[in-house]
Amino acid sequence: MNPQDLIAQARAQQRTALDEQAGKLLLAAYGVAVPKTLTVKNADKVDAAFSQLRAPVVVKIMSQDILHKSDAGGVKVGLQSAAEVKDAINAMAASPKIKGARIDGYLIEEMAPAGQEIVVGGVRDPDFGPLVMVGLGGIFVEVLADVSFRICPITRIDAQEMIEDLKGAAILDGARGRKTVSRAAIIDVLLKVGGENGLLMQHAGDLTEADINPLIVSESGAVAVDARFILGQA
């Protein structure tokens, strides 16, 4: 399905946001790496899906009524077997914060390799149009608000400068005993999201907010583990 069809389908379903599966398909269409993912309706469908994936896997609830899955108990990581996946799905379905919601299904996806959590996002400003953002994940974005913005479209030099703007940028280079991660991979994702032919420019009229959180960056690449896209009025 092409990117515009993904958005059109969400609008036809009267959704205000793309579900996670559609969001990752949108990212993949622009060349951003995402984990191998399959969707099941319920625990009865797990065995066939699990056999096609490499453990460990993560399970996530899919519901247009639940925007923040972790807060609702709709995410379970590190699952090693089909039985563990079934137990996780059944527990989610019975959870007080979930059982009253409209459930579209459950994502089962391979866990990304370990790395540094990065946040890449965007917003449509009424005066400046699409803006792209990058920040270090975890406490850096939640508490310190260590982020950098630029007006789209950005160039490679803009992307490099955005990373240098971050107060914690030295962490990417192995500070405090951490492993070095690929700045080139972060720059590549920033350009695919906010560059001249990037996602935010191509869909400026459709998207009011984009959030790739986290983007897991290792020494060799970057994988978008979660994605959220908010739709504007048609």
N, C-alpha and C positions, 0 to 999 in steps of 0.2 A: 504494500500500500504506500502510495507516495505521501509526502508530508502534508500537502493540502487536504488530501482525503482523510487523513487522521484527524485533522481539525474539523473538517466538515462533518465527520461521523460523530464527534463529540458534541457538536452543536445540534445535530439532528436528535441526539439523545437528551438535549436540554441540559448538558453539563456545563458547569462554570470552569472546569479544569480538565485537562487530560488525565486519564488514569495513569498509573506508573508504567504499565506495559506500553501504552501509546506514547508516553513521554520518552521512553527508552528507544522505541522505534523511530521517533523523531530525531533523537540524538544520533542514532546509528545512520540515518539517512544523510547526515552531515559529516559522517566519518568519525564520530566520537565513539570510542570503544565502550561497550556495555557487557555485563556478564551474560553468559548463556542462560536463558530464562524460559520456563514453560509455565503455563497456567492451567490450573485444575478447578473444577467447580466445587468439589468436596473431597473428603478423605478417601472415598471409594475409588477415586481416579489416580491415586498417588503412585501405585506400583509401576504403571506404564511410564509415567513421567520420570520417576526417580531413576529408572534404568537407563535413561538417556543423558543423565547428568553425572558430573564428577563430584563426589563428596569431599569436604563438607559443603552443605547447602544452607541457605537461609530461606525461611518462609515468611511471606508478608500478606496481610489482608488487602483485598481490593474492594474499596467501597467509596462511592462518591460522598457518603455521609461522614467519612473519617479522613480528614486532611493530614493529621499528624498521627501516623500509625503507631509509632513507638509509645506515645503517651496513652494510647488506648490498649496497649498490650498486644498490638497486632503485628509484632515482629519477633521472630525467634531465629537465632543464629547458631552455627556450629553443629548442625544436625548431620549425623553420620549414616543413618539408615532410613528406609521407607517407613518403618514402624515409628521412629522418632518424628518423622514428618507428619504422619497421621495423628499422633498424639498431640502435636502442636496445633494442627488445624482444628481438631475436636475441642481443645482447650480454648482456642480463640473464639470458636463459634458459640461456646457456652459462657464466655466472659460477659459480665453485666454491661461493660462499656461497648460491646460489639453486637450482642445478640439482637438488639433492637434496630440495628442499622441494615440498610440494603446492601447485601454482600454480592459482589459481582464474581467473586472467585478468590483464588489464592495463588500468588506468585511463588514458584519454587525456582531458585537460581543458585548457580555456583558462586561460592564466596570468592571475592577478589583477593589477590595476594596482599600480604601486609605492606604497608607504606604510610606515607604522611597524608593525613586528611586535609584536603583543600576544598574550599567552597568557590564555585563559579556561578554567577547569576546575572540577572538583568532585570531592568524595569523600564517601562515606557513613561518618560517624563512628558508632561503636557506641553512644555516649552522646547525642550531639546530633543525629543524623540527617544529612541532606544539608548539606554546606558548599559554598559557591561561592567561587572564587578568581579574581583577576585579577593580571596582572603584565606588565611590559615584556619583550619577547622578546629573543632573542640573549643577549649577555653578562650582561644584567641579571637574567635568570632562571637562567642556567646557572652563573654565578660569584657574583653578588651576592645571589641569592635575593630579589630585590626583588618581593615578592608581598604581597597582602592577602586575608584570608579573612573571610567572614561566614557566620553560620548562616542557612539558608534557612527561610522565604521572605524575600527582601530587598525593600526599597522603593526607589523612585527616589533618595531621600536616602541610603540605605545605599550604593547603587551610586556615587553622587557621592563619598561619603566614602572608599570603597574606592580610587578613583582618586587622591584627594588623599593617601591614606596612602603612596603609592609614592614612594620617594626620588627617582626619576627622572621624576616627573610633569611637570616643567617642559619636558621634551623634547616632550611632546604639544602644547605651545603655541609650538613653533618655536625652542627654545633651541639654541645651538650651530649656528645656520645651517640647521637642519632646517625642513621645511615643517610648518605647523600641521596637525594632524589633528583629526578630529571626536570630541570627548569624548561628544557626544550619541549617536553611533553605538556607542561602547563601552558606554555606559549601557544602550542599547536591547538589545544582545546579552546583557549581564549579567541584565537582567530576563527576557528570553526563556529564559535558562538557569536562573536561580536565583530568579525571582520567584514570586509566589503561584500562578500557573498555568503556571509554567515547567517546562522539561524535567526538571530534577532532582527537583522536587516530584511531578510526575505519574508518574515512574518510579522513585521512591525505593526500591521493593522489588526492582527489577531491576538497577539500576546501582550498582556499588561505586566506579567511578572514571570521570571524563569528562575529556577533554583536547582542547581546540581549540587547536592549535599548529602554525602561526601563524594568528591572525586578522589579516589585513592591513587596516589602517585608513588611509584617505586623508582628504582635506578634506571629502569628500562622503558617505562611507559605510564599511562594513566587510564583508569577505568572508572566510568560513572556508575556508582553503586545505587544512587537514588536520584530521582528527577521529578520535579514538580513544575507544571506550566499552567498559569492562570490565564483564562481567556477573557478578552474584552467583549463588549457588545458588538454584534455583527453589524 
